[in-house]
Amino acid sequence: MSAVITASGLTKRYKSALALDNASFQIEPGRIVGLIGPNGAGKTTALKAILGLTDFTGELSVLGYDPRKQRDKLMGEVCFIADVAVLPRWIKVRQAVDFVANVHPRFDRAKCEAFLARTKLQPEQRVRQMSKGMIVQLHLALVMAIDARLLILDEPTLGLDILYRKQFYQNLLEDYFDENKTIIVTTHQVEEVEHILTDLMFIRDGRIVLDADMDAVGERFIEVMVGADRAAAARALKPLDERQVFGKSIFLFDGADRAQLQALGETRRPSVSDLFVATMKGTYA
């Protein structure tokens, strides 16, 4: 099966600022990819390029289409959820469902209504009467009822409480995702998506600085916690990062000899959050 997205030398400049710097990557079908980076790293620009919303140099194929020239065809197979939902505040739930059903040939009304039935949303309820969490539920119901091959989520749970956030990702897995569909998600709440990701991409200063599946991440990276008496020995092995916790030192390594580290102290797989912090410090690229 062909790759969902193939990018080669993707570059975008805004006047004097380089938003994407020769970025190259490939995303396969049936993957959930976390595109993680600090503000201004190039995440949103990369998503805009994928969606055909900005020009760029380099090569980019999305579902076999060139987003610059074939955006209309592409958007028939892509769905997008951003932090700020674009639903008008006057629209009712029923009207929103009717609208999408009339404009999108891949929309499954029965699936949408089944999802809405599990929420507290009412057919005559207007968007202006909803909390942000309820608006996201409506948007999610509309999007998941479209048989799209690619779903792009840009900070989809920003501002939601923890119950809505957990429910959001659970619904994605249960009601949308399968081996023929692909999800790209950007978020600052890395710890909440770590358990659903199949692949991880870190972007910094417009460059992809880490691109690996989660199994490879677990095989490559390891942390060791050591006491003060063994900190110098750990530093001699050239860690990517070092931090202090309750009087002990935690060192992060890439591709280190695990037996050697186990002899120094307690080892564990680093969280995506800790790996992200180390990467953004500039200690790994």
C-alpha positions in Angstrom: 0.0 0.0 0.0 1.3 3.4 -1.0 2.4 6.0 1.6 -0.3 8.4 2.8 2.2 11.3 2.8 5.6 11.6 1.2 7.5 14.9 1.7 11.0 15.6 0.3 12.9 18.8 0.8 9.7 20.6 2.1 10.6 24.2 2.6 8.5 27.3 3.4 9.8 30.8 4.1 7.8 33.7 5.5 9.8 36.8 4.6 13.0 36.4 6.6 11.7 33.5 8.7 12.2 29.9 7.6 9.1 28.0 8.8 10.0 24.6 7.2 13.7 23.8 6.5 14.2 21.0 3.9 11.8 18.7 5.9 11.6 15.1 4.6 9.3 12.4 6.0 6.9 9.6 5.0 3.7 8.5 6.8 2.2 5.1 6.1 -1.5 4.0 6.2 -2.9 2.9 9.5 -0.7 5.0 11.6 -1.3 7.5 14.4 1.5 10.1 14.2 2.3 12.6 16.9 3.8 15.8 15.3 5.3 17.5 18.3 7.2 20.7 18.6 7.3 24.0 20.5 5.4 27.1 19.3 6.9 28.4 16.1 8.6 25.1 15.3 6.8 24.7 12.0 3.9 22.3 13.0 1.1 24.5 11.7 3.0 25.3 8.5 3.5 21.6 7.9 -0.2 20.9 8.3 -1.1 23.9 6.1 1.2 22.5 3.4 -0.4 19.0 3.7 -3.9 20.6 3.5 -3.0 22.7 0.5 -3.4 26.0 2.4 0.0 27.4 1.7 2.6 27.3 -1.0 6.0 25.7 -0.5 9.1 24.4 -2.4 10.1 20.8 -2.5 8.0 17.7 -3.2 4.8 16.7 -1.3 2.3 14.0 -2.1 -0.8 13.5 0.1 -3.0 10.5 -0.8 -1.4 10.6 -4.2 -2.4 14.2 -4.8 -0.3 17.4 -5.0 -1.9 19.7 -2.5 -1.0 22.8 -4.5 -2.8 21.6 -7.7 -5.4 19.1 -6.6 -6.7 20.4 -3.3 -10.4 19.9 -4.2 -9.9 16.2 -4.8 -7.6 15.9 -1.8 -10.1 17.4 0.6 -12.7 14.9 -0.4 -10.6 12.3 1.5 -9.2 14.4 4.4 -10.8 15.8 7.5 -9.4 18.5 9.8 -10.1 19.5 13.4 -8.4 22.6 14.8 -8.3 24.1 18.2 -11.0 26.6 17.3 -14.0 25.0 15.7 -15.4 26.9 12.7 -19.0 26.0 13.4 -21.2 29.2 13.4 -22.6 30.1 16.8 -26.2 30.4 15.5 -26.3 26.9 13.9 -28.3 24.1 15.6 -27.1 20.5 15.9 -29.7 19.3 13.4 -28.8 22.0 10.9 -25.1 21.2 11.1 -25.8 17.5 10.4 -28.1 18.4 7.5 -25.4 20.8 6.0 -22.6 18.2 6.1 -24.9 15.5 4.8 -25.8 17.7 1.8 -22.2 18.8 0.9 -20.1 15.7 1.6 -20.6 12.5 -0.4 -18.8 10.4 2.2 -20.9 11.5 5.1 -22.7 8.7 7.0 -25.7 10.3 8.8 -26.6 7.2 10.8 -23.1 7.0 12.2 -23.1 10.7 13.1 -26.5 10.4 14.8 -25.4 7.3 16.7 -22.4 9.2 18.1 -24.5 12.2 19.0 -26.9 9.9 20.9 -24.1 9.1 23.3 -23.7 12.8 24.2 -26.0 15.3 25.9 -26.3 17.3 22.7 -29.9 18.0 21.6 -31.0 18.4 17.9 -32.4 22.0 18.5 -29.4 23.1 20.6 -27.4 26.0 19.1 -23.6 26.2 19.2 -23.8 29.4 21.2 -25.5 27.4 24.0 -22.7 24.9 24.2 -19.6 24.6 26.3 -16.3 24.2 24.4 -16.3 20.5 25.2 -19.8 20.1 23.7 -18.7 22.0 20.5 -15.8 19.7 20.1 -18.2 16.7 20.5 -20.4 18.0 17.7 -17.4 18.7 15.5 -16.0 15.3 16.2 -19.4 13.6 15.4 -19.5 15.4 12.1 -15.9 14.5 11.2 -15.9 10.9 12.3 -19.0 10.2 10.2 -17.0 11.1 7.1 -15.2 8.2 5.6 -11.9 10.1 5.3 -8.6 8.3 4.8 -6.7 11.0 6.6 -7.6 12.9 9.8 -5.6 15.8 10.9 -5.9 17.2 14.4 -4.3 20.5 15.4 -4.4 20.9 19.2 -7.9 19.4 19.2 -8.4 19.2 23.0 -6.8 22.6 24.0 -8.9 24.2 26.7 -10.9 21.0 27.5 -11.1 19.5 30.9 -9.4 16.1 31.5 -12.7 14.1 31.1 -13.5 15.6 27.7 -9.9 15.1 26.6 -9.8 11.4 27.5 -13.2 10.8 26.0 -12.1 12.5 22.8 -9.2 10.2 22.1 -11.2 7.1 23.2 -13.9 8.0 20.7 -11.2 8.4 18.0 -9.9 4.9 18.6 -13.3 3.2 18.9 -15.3 5.1 16.2 -12.9 6.2 13.5 -9.5 4.6 13.4 -8.7 1.4 11.5 -5.8 0.0 9.5 -6.9 1.9 6.4 -7.0 5.3 8.0 -4.3 7.6 9.3 -4.3 10.2 12.0 -1.8 13.1 12.5 -2.2 14.9 15.8 -0.3 18.0 17.1 -0.6 18.7 20.8 1.2 20.2 23.8 -0.4 17.6 26.1 2.0 14.9 25.0 1.4 12.6 27.9 -2.3 12.3 26.9 -1.6 10.9 23.4 1.5 8.9 24.1 -0.5 5.7 24.6 -2.3 5.9 21.3 0.6 6.9 19.0 2.3 4.5 16.6 4.8 7.0 15.4 6.6 10.1 16.7 7.9 13.1 14.9 9.6 16.0 16.6 10.0 19.3 14.7 12.3 22.1 15.8 13.2 25.2 13.8 11.4 23.8 10.8 13.4 20.6 10.7 12.3 17.1 11.6 14.8 16.1 14.4 13.2 12.8 15.3 11.1 10.5 13.1 10.6 7.0 14.5 7.9 4.5 15.3 7.2 4.0 19.0 8.8 0.6 19.1 12.0 2.1 17.7 11.8 4.9 20.3 11.7 2.3 23.1 14.6 0.4 21.6 16.8 3.5 21.1 16.2 5.6 24.1 16.7 4.7 27.8 17.0 6.6 31.1 19.1 5.7 34.1 18.7 7.1 37.6 21.9 7.2 39.6 23.1 8.5 42.9 25.8 11.2 43.3 28.5 8.6 43.5 27.9 7.3 40.0 26.9 10.5 38.2 30.4 11.0 36.8 30.4 7.5 35.3 27.1 8.1 33.7 28.3 11.5 32.3 31.3 9.8 30.8 28.9 7.8 28.5 27.8 11.0 26.9 24.1 11.3 27.7 21.7 13.4 25.6 20.3 15.0 28.7 20.6 15.2 32.5 18.2 16.3 35.1 17.9 16.2 38.9 15.1 14.6 40.8 15.0 14.3 44.6 18.8 14.4 44.9 19.4 11.9 42.2 20.5 12.3 38.6 18.5 11.0 35.6 20.4 10.6 32.4 18.9 10.1 29.0 20.8 8.0 26.3 20.3 7.2 22.7 21.6 3.8 21.6 23.6 3.1 24.8 24.7 -0.3 26.0 21.8 -1.2 28.4 23.8 -3.7 30.4 26.3 -0.9 31.1 23.6 1.4 32.2 21.9 -1.2 34.4 25.2 -1.6 36.3 25.0 2.1 37.2 21.4 2.4 38.4 17.7 1.9 37.7 16.9 2.0 34.0 13.6 2.8 32.3 12.0 3.8 29.1 11.7 7.6 28.9 8.3 9.2 28.5 7.7 11.1 25.3 7.5 14.3 27.4 11.0 13.8 28.8 12.4 12.9 25.4 10.7 16.0 23.9 12.2 18.3 26.5 15.7 16.8 25.9 15.3 17.2 22.2 14.2 20.8 22.4 17.2 21.7 24.6 19.3 21.1 21.6 21.0 18.1 23.0 19.7 15.8 20.3 19.2 16.5 16.6 
